[in-house]
Amino acid sequence: MDRATALGGPRLPAPKGERGPVLELRGAAARAGGRTLWSGVDLTVRAGEFTAVLGPNGAGKSTLVKMLLGAAPVAAGEVRILGSRPGQANHRIGYLPQRRSFDASMRIRGIDVVRMGLDGDRWGVPLPLPGPRRRAARARVDEVVELVGASTYAHRPIGQCSGGEQQRLLIAQALVRRPQLLLLDEPLDSLDLSHQGGVAALIGRICHRESVAVVMVAHDVNPILHHLDTVLYLAEGGSATGTPEEVITSTTLTRLYGARVEVLRASDGRLVVVGRPETTGGGHAAVG
């Protein structure tokens, strides 16, 4: 009996022979408040691919995440998650919502926060697990804590962990059920630059080494750009999809924003986006 079976559920990663996409959008559109946020979006994400959803505030990035979870309607087109309609395969999705802060006085340990990813959705007092299931649960929690590099502080109260440490523990929580798709809604928000780079690199390693499909909403492209396989850029009702080299170009971003955006190539070959074009709502798109 493998660990997933011992934990009382199916083993989640797709069999090696299964080649179907994890996520498909065909001509998809989203509306809110009588306004089309984006339309005509085509996107395919397969196991082990890292996709970023980029764009300014109000472009509908978080709406896309809600749509994938079945919490927002599909205004047009088709959306399929692991071969099913949105909301029907959520048990195979790991989800990390927009960052929430933990009060410094919170005493629950980081490792207990991770464990809540296994059974925190159950009502009432948890029933004691039989010996093998308890050991399998403990082993899986230890495994993902080590995977995200949190072993040295996982037993500390979560309120005493730094922002970057908390985010690693929350990523472990999202991974603990062995999801095939990991949805991350601005996981780098409010982190300093050093923690942004570390968490972005961690997500890239998890995606490619564990063959988990990752869809990550981001406000700032630069910390994650060289980890990405695919970019979906949303802006002003329009969109662009492709590799970073295809989408992150001065021509494409200038078209989407309606204002001049410069894309430069650093000496190590990485793309760097500079400029902060204003949106029609008076905000800024943090693209550099």
ABEGO torsion letter per residue (X at the ends): XBAAAAAGBBBABBBAABABBABBBBGBBBBBGGBBABBGBBBBBBBGBBBBBBEBBGAGAAAAAAAAAGABBBABEBBBBGGBBBGAAAAABBBBBBBBBBBAABABBAAAAAAAAAAAABBEBBBBBBAAAAAAAAAAAAAAAAAAGAAAAAABBAAABBAAAAAAAAAAAAAAAGBABBBBBGAABGBBAAAAAAAAAAAAAAAAAAGBBBBBBBABAAAAAAABABBBBBBGGBBBBEBAAAABBAAAAAAAAGBBBBBBBBAAGBBBBBEBBBBAAGBBBBAX
